Amino acid sequence: MLSEHSSLYANASLAVKKVNSFANHRTPYWVNPNNVINSPDGFTPTFIGDLTDYGATLGYKNKTNNDWNIDMSATFGGNKILYTVGNTFNSSLGASSPINFKPGGFRFNNIVGNIDVTKRFSESVALAFGTEARREEYEIYAGDSASYYQTGAISFPGISEENAGVFSRYNVGVYADAAFDISDATSLNATARFENYSDFGNALVWKVSAKQNIIGKKLIARASASTGFKAPSLQQVYLSTIQNVFANSTIVSEGLFNNVGKEAKAVGIPSLDAEKSLNFTLGFGIQPNKNLSVTIDGYLIKLYDRILLSSRMNDQATILNPLAAIGVSNVTAASFFINGVDTNTLGLDLVANYRNISIASGKMALNLAMNINHSEITENSSKLDDLRLVAPFNRTEEALATTSRPSLKAVFGIDYSIKKWNFSLNNTLFGKATYANSGMPGANLAWDDPAASSQSYLEFSPRVTSDLTINYNINDKNTINLAVMNIFNVIPKWKLMNLPSGTSYDEIYNAVTFNGRYQQSSYDAQHFSIFGTQFMLGYNIKF
C-alpha cells in the first residue's frame, strides 16, 4: 500500500521438473542391422525432459480524486524444455553410433504490458478502456549432430540446425467496454477490441450481451453474441521435427514441417492465416433460495479457417516426390499446420449446487456439472482451394477435432465438512466417443469423401470413474490431504465398428493397439485416462 488510494502488487513463480518416460520397446527384428546395443531381446529407449516454468507480475493500482480506477501491470513468463534420449542408437551411424543423445528442445517466453481504466459514472452507466502490448519469443534448440543424422536416433530423432532458430512477434491491442443498467432488472454490455499483429495485420472483434431479471434474482436470463480472432501461435508457424510413429503395425519416420520452410513451399502449403469465430450464447440462472442454484447455458460456436494439424500425407505425386526433389527423403509421410476446415459446435452446460445440508454436526453439499455438445466439420477452408493434395484432412483428423472426446460429460460431487475434516467424492461420467485410428480401413479417406460415413471406427463406451479426496486442516496454515483417483480402477472400453467383410479382426486389432500393447485405449486415442487407480499424498503450507 503506497497511500489510501494507490498500491503496488507483485507475484512470482518458478517450477523446475525432471520427467522420465519410456518409448515403445524395440524388438530385435525392428532394429537390425547396426544394433550397437546388442541386446538379444531388443531395447527400450528412455526419454527425459528437463522443464523450467517461470513467471512474474508487477502492478500498480490507483484511484483518482475523480473516481477513475487505473491498473497498470507488466508480466513476464515462459517455459523451457530440453530433452535427453538414452538407451538407443542411430542406425545410420552403424557401430560408431552413441547410445545417448541430446536431441534439442524448445523455449517460449512473453512480456505483456496492460493498462486498464474504469469508472462508474452513475448507478446506470460504467465505462472501461485500456490497452495491451505483448512480445512473444520462441526458440528451437538444435540437437547434437548424431541425434538427427539421416534416420536420426531411434525413438526421437533430434532437431537439425536447419530447423532451429529464434522467432518473435509483437501485437498491440486497445479495447473499450460500456455497461448500461437500463433498470434494476435489465442490463446491457458492449465491448470492442482492435489488435495489430506484426505478422498477421489487424483484427477487430466485438461482443454484445444482455441480462434480464425475470423473477427478481431468482430467475435470470442472459444472452450474448460475439466475434473472435486467433492468430496462429509461433509454434504452429515455425515448428519442424521428424518423429517416429506407429503406423500399420510398424514404426516409421514422419515429418512435421513448419509453415514457412522449403518443405511447405515445395508441396505448396499456403502461409497460415488467423482463424475467426462467431459465437452465440443463451442461458438462465435459477436461485430459489440461498442454498440452491442452477445455471443452464447453451452455446453455438462457428469457427472459420480453423488451424489444425493436417493428415499424415503420403501421396507420392503431391508429397513424397516434391520433398525428394529438395533432398528430403528420410520420411514416409508429412504433415503441416494448415487452415484446415470450418466447424460448428453446439453445446449445453448445466451446473447445479445445493449447499448447507446439515448432517450430524457437519455440512454437506451436492454438486452437478454437465456438458453436452456436438461438433462437426461444415466444409474445407477456402485456403486449400488451389491445392491438389490428397485428403489433407482425413477421417483421423476429423475425429480428433470433433468426436474423439465425449459428447456428454458429467460430474456429480458430494462434499462433507465436519470440524477439521473435509471429504469430497466426485463421480465422473465419460460419454460415448468415436475415433478413426490410423491404420484402420478408410482412415486415410478425406473427411468429406462419399464413402467416409460407412468406414470402420472405434466406439468408446460410456464409463464412470470415482475420485475421493480427504483433507485435514491441522491449523489455519497447515493442511494434509490424501486423494485416491479412480477408486474402482475403471479403464476405457471400446469396440470395432463397421468392420469390412473379408477383413480380419486380428489384423485391425493389431493396427489399433500396436500389436496388443495398448489394448485398453488403442494406440493413439482414449476418452479418459488409462492409468487406473492412483494415490496422491500432499501437505500444504500457507505463508
N, C-alpha and C positions, 0 to 999 in steps of 0.2 A: 504494500500500500504506500503510494507516494504522497497522496493527500486524500481529502474526503471524497474527491470526485475522480481521482485517477489512480491507476495501479499498473504494476508490471506483473507478468506471469510467464512461466517457463516450465518446460519439461524436457526430459531426455531419456533415451533408452539405448541399450546395447545388448545384443544377444549373439553369442558365439556357439556354434554347434559343430560336431563331427558326426556324420551319418555314415554308417557302414551297411552295405547291402550286397547282394549277390546276383550275378547274371544267371541265365539258364545254364545248366550243366552241359558241357560239350562231351559227347561220347566219342570214342576213338574214330569211328567211321566218318564223322563230320569234319575232322580237322587234319587228317593226314593228306598229303605228306608234310614234312617240315615241322613236326610237332616237337619243339625243343623241350617241352616239359616232360616228355617221355613217361607219362602215366598210362599204364595199361588199361585203366578204367576211365580214361578221359580226365577232364578237369572242370572246375567251377570258378570262373573269373570273379574277382572281388571288385567292388565299386564303392569308393569312398568319396564323400563330399565334405569339404571344409567350408562352412557357411558363416557369414557375418551379416547381421542386420543392425542398422543404426538409424537414429533419428533424433531431432531436437527442434524445439519451438521456442521462440522468444516473442512476446507480445506486449502491447501497451493498450490500455483502455482508458478512455476519458469521457466525462460527461460535462458539456459546456454549460455556461450560465443560461443559455437559451434552450436547454434540454436536448441538444443533439448528442447522440451516443456515437463515439468513434472507437473503432477497434482496428489496430494495425498489428500485423504479425509477420514473421518470417519463419519458414520451416525448411529444414534441410534433412534429407533422409535417403537411404539407399540400402542396397544389399550386394553381396559378392559371394560367388561360389567358385571354388577351384576343385577339380576332380583328380583322383588318383585311381588308376586301373591296375590291378595286380593279378598274379597267377594266370597269365595269359601270354600271348605272343603275336607277332606279326609274321604270318606265314610267308609273305613276300621277301622277308629278310633271311629266311632259312635259319641255319644254325647260328647265325650272328645276331638273331633277334633277342632283345632283352625280354624279361618276363614281367617287368613293372614299367608303367608309363605314366607320364603327366600329360593327359590329353587336352589340357586347356581349361577354360571356364568363362564366366561372364560377370560383369559388374554393371549395376544400374544405380544412378542417383538423380535426384532432382532438388531444385531450390525453388520454393514457392513464396511469393510475397502477396499479402492481402491487405486491402483497406476497405472496411465496411462502415457505412454511416447510416444511422437510423434515427427517426424521430416520429413520435406520435403527436400530430397537430391538434387532435381533439379525440373524444371518445369514438369518433366515427372514421377518422382518416389517419393512416400511418404510411410513411414513405421510407424506403431503403434504397441505397445505391452503393456501388463500390467497384473495385477493380481487382484483378488478379494477374500476376505475371509469373510465368513458370519457365524454367530452363531444365531440360532433360538431357542426360548423357548416358550412353550405352556403350560399353566396351566389351569386345570379344577377344579373349586371350588365346593365342595360338598354343598348341601343344608342342611337345618335343617332336623332332622330325620323325623319329621311329614310330610314333603313335599314329601318324597319318600317311606314311609312305605307302603308295599303291593301295593295297587292300586295307591297310591300317590294322590297328590292334584288334584282335578278335574280342567281341562283345561291345566295344565302344571305340570306334576309330576317332583319332584326335582331330582337332580343328587346325586346318592348314594356315600358314602365314597369309596366303591369298585371301582367306575368308575372315581374318582377324582385322581389328581396327577399332577406332573410336568414332562414334557418331553422336550428333547432338541436334537439338532444335529448341526453339522457344515459341511460346504463344502468349498473347496478351488478351485479356477479356475485360469487358465492362458490362455491368448489369444495372437494371432499375426495377424496383418492385413497389407496387402500390396496393394497399389493403383498404377496403371500404366496408364499414359496418353500416349497412343501409338501415337496419333496425336491430332490436335486440335479438331477432330471430334469423336475420338474413345478413350474410357477409359475402363479399366478392374479393378476388385477388387476381392481379395481373402482373406477369413478370416477363421481361425480355432480356436477352443476353447476346452480345456481339463478341466474336472472337476472331483473332487474326493469328494464323499459324505460319511460321517461317517456311514450311514445306507444303502446306495444303491450302493456303489462301484464307478466305474469310468465311464465316458462318454466322447466321442469325437464327436463334431459336427463341421460342416463346412458350408461355403456359398461362392459361386462364382457369380459374377454379371458383367454385361457389359452395357455400354451406347454408343449409336451411334447417332450422329447428321446427319439427313438425308437431311434436307434443313436448313442449318445453325442451329440457335437455335429456328427456327420457327416450326420445326418438329423433335422430338427426339424419338428414340426407346430405350427401356431398358428391360432387362430380368435378371432373377436370378434363381438359383437352390440352395437348402439348405436342411440340416437335422436339426432335433430338438430333444430335450430331456427334459422331465419334470418329476422330481421326485414327488411322492405324497406328499402333504402337511402334516404337523404334525396333523392337524385337521382331515384329511381323514384317517390317521392311527389310531388315539387314541380316537376320539370322540365316546362316548356311551351315549345314553339318551332314556328315554321312553317318547313317545309323544301320546297325544290324538288327533286322526284324524277322519275325516268324511269318512265313507265307507258304501256304500249300504244303505244310508238314516239314518244311526245311527253313534254314536261316539264310537270309540273303542280305546284301547291302543295298540300301536305297538312299537317295539323296533328297534332303530338304534344302532347296536352293533359295537364295534371297531374291527379292523382287527387283533389284537394280543391277544384278551381276550379268556376266556374259551368258550364263545358262538361261536366264529368263529371256534375254534378248535373242538367243539362238532359237528358242522354242516359240517366241512371240508373245510371252506373257505381258500384259499391259501393266503400267505402273499402278500401284494401289491408290485408290481414292477413298475418301471418307464414306462411312455408312450413315444413313439418315433414318429417322423413325418418325412415325405418327402414332400418338398414344391417346387412349380414352379410358377413363375410369368412372365408375358409378358405385356408390356404397352407402350403407346405412349403419349408424351406431345406435345401439339399444342399451339403456341402463335404467331398468325399472326401479332399482334401489342401489344403495351404495356398495352392496356386496356382489351384485350380478352385473356383468357387462358382456355384450355381444357385438362384434363388428362383422359385417358382410361386405366384401368389396369385389366387384367384377372389373376386369380389365381387358382391353384389346390393344395389342402392340403390333404395328406393321413396320417391319424392317426392310429397308431398300439397300441394295448393293452390300449385303451383309458380308463382312470379312471373315473368311473361313479357310482352313487348310484344304487344299484340293485333294482329289483322289491320288493314290499312288499310281501315276500314269506310266504305262509301259508299252504304249503303241510304238512299233518300230519306226514307221514313217514319220510321225509327228513329234516323237520324243527321243528315242534312243539314237536314231541316225543324226539329227541335228546336234545332240550332245557329243556323239563320237566325232563329228566334224570339227569340234573345237577342243578335242583332246580329252573329253570326259567319257571314259569307257568302263569305269570300275563300279557302275551301279546298274541294277536291273530295273529300276523304276525311279521316277522323280515326282516330287510334289512341291507346290508353291502356295504361299498365301495369296488368295485372289478375292476380288469382289465377286463372290460366287453366285448367290441366289437372293431372291426376295422371300421373306417368310411372314406368316401371320401367327400370332399366339393369342388364344382366347382363354381366359382363366377366371377362377373364383377363389378368393381367400375367405376363410371363416375362422374367427378367433373368439373363444368364449371363456370366461373366468367366473368362478363362484368362490368367494373368499369368506374367511372368518366363520367356518363351521366349527362349533365347539364340540370337542370330544375329550373326555376326561378333563385334564387341566391344560390341554393344548388346543391349537387351532389347526384346522385342515383347510386346504384349498384345492379345487378341481380346475384343471386347465385343459382346453381342447384347441388345437390349431390344425387346420386342414387346408390343403391346396388341391384344386382340380384344374388341369389345364390341357389344352390341345394345341400342338404346334404343327404347322405344315408348310411345305415349300409351295409357293404360288407360281414362280417362274424363275428362269435363269436371269442373272443380272445382265443388263444390256452391255456391260463392259466386256462380255465374252462374245458379242455378236460376230465379230470379224475373225474369230479363231476357228480352226478346223480340228480342234482337239477331240479325241475320243473319250467320252464320259469324264470330263474334268471334275464332275461332282457326281459320284456314283451312289449306289444304294447304301454302302457302308457309311459314307459321309452324311448322307441324308438321315440315317438312323442316329448318328452321333448328334446331329443338330435338332432332331425332332422327337424321337421315340425311345432313345436308349436310357432315359431317366423316367421314373414312374409318372404317369399322368395323374395319379392320385397318391398323395402322401398325407398322412395324418398322425398327430402325436397327442395321446391322451396322458396327462400327468396328474399325479397325486402328490401334494406337498403336505407334510405334517411337522409342526414345530411344537416342542414341549421343553420348557426350561432351556437348557443349553444345547439341546439336540435338535437337528433338522433332518428329516428323511424325505427323499424325493424318489418317486418311481415313475419313469416315463416309458410308455409303450408306443412304439412307432410302427405304423403300417406302411409298408412299401408296396404300392400297387403294381399292376402288370406293366411290363416294359418289353419292347421288342428291339431286336438288333440283327443286322445282316453282316456276319463276320466275313472278313477277307478269307477267301478260300472256299466259301460256300457257293453252291450253284447259283449263278446270276448275280453275285455280289458286285461284280465289276460293271454291270449294266448301268447306264445313266439313270438317274433317279426318275426321269420322265420317259424312259423307254416304254413302249406299249406293253412289253412283256414283264415289266418290273413288278407289277402287283401280284403276279402268280408265282413268283420265285420263292425259294426257301428262306426261312428266317428263324431266329431263336425267339422263343417266348418265355420270359422270366415270370414265374408265378408270384402272386401276392404272398408276402411273408410279414410276420410281426416279430419285432425284437423288443426286449425289455432291459432297461438300464436302471440300476439302483445307486443312489448317492447318499452317503451318511456324513453329516458334518457335526463336529463337536466344538463349540465355542469355549475354549479354555478361559479366555477373558476377552476384553474389548479388542485386543491386538493380536491374539494368537488363536488360530483355528486349525484343527486337524481334520482331514477328510479322507474318506475311502469310497472309491467308485468301482462298481462291478458292471462292466459294459456287456450287453448281450448275455444276460444271465443264463439263458437256456441254450446257448451255443447254436443259435439258428443261423444257417448259411443259405445262400441263394440256391434256388432250384429252377431248372429250365428244361425245355423240350424242343426238339427239332420239328418245325412245321413245314408243310408243303414239300416234303422230300420227293424228288422226281422218281418216277418209276424206272427201275433198272439201275438206280444209284444205290451203292452200298451204304448202309447206315454207319458202319465202322469207318469207312473212308471219310465221311463228312465229320463224324465224331472226332477222329484224329486231327482233321484240319482245324476244327473249332477249339479243341482242348490242348493243342500242342502235344499230340500223341498221348493224351491222358494225363498230362501234368497239371492241367488247370480244369479238372472235371467239375469243380463246384461252380465256376463262374464263366467258363470259356476263357480263352487266352487274353482277349482284349476288350471284354465288356462284362460289367456286373451292375446290378441296380442298387446294391449296398455292399458293405464291407464283407470280405471273405474270411476275415481273421477270427471270427467266432468270439468266445468269451475272453475278455481282457480285464485285468485288475490294475488299479491305479491308487497309489497312496500319496497324499500330499500334506504339506504343512505350510500355512500362510501366516506371514507376519506383517502387520501394519506399522509403519514408522511414523 
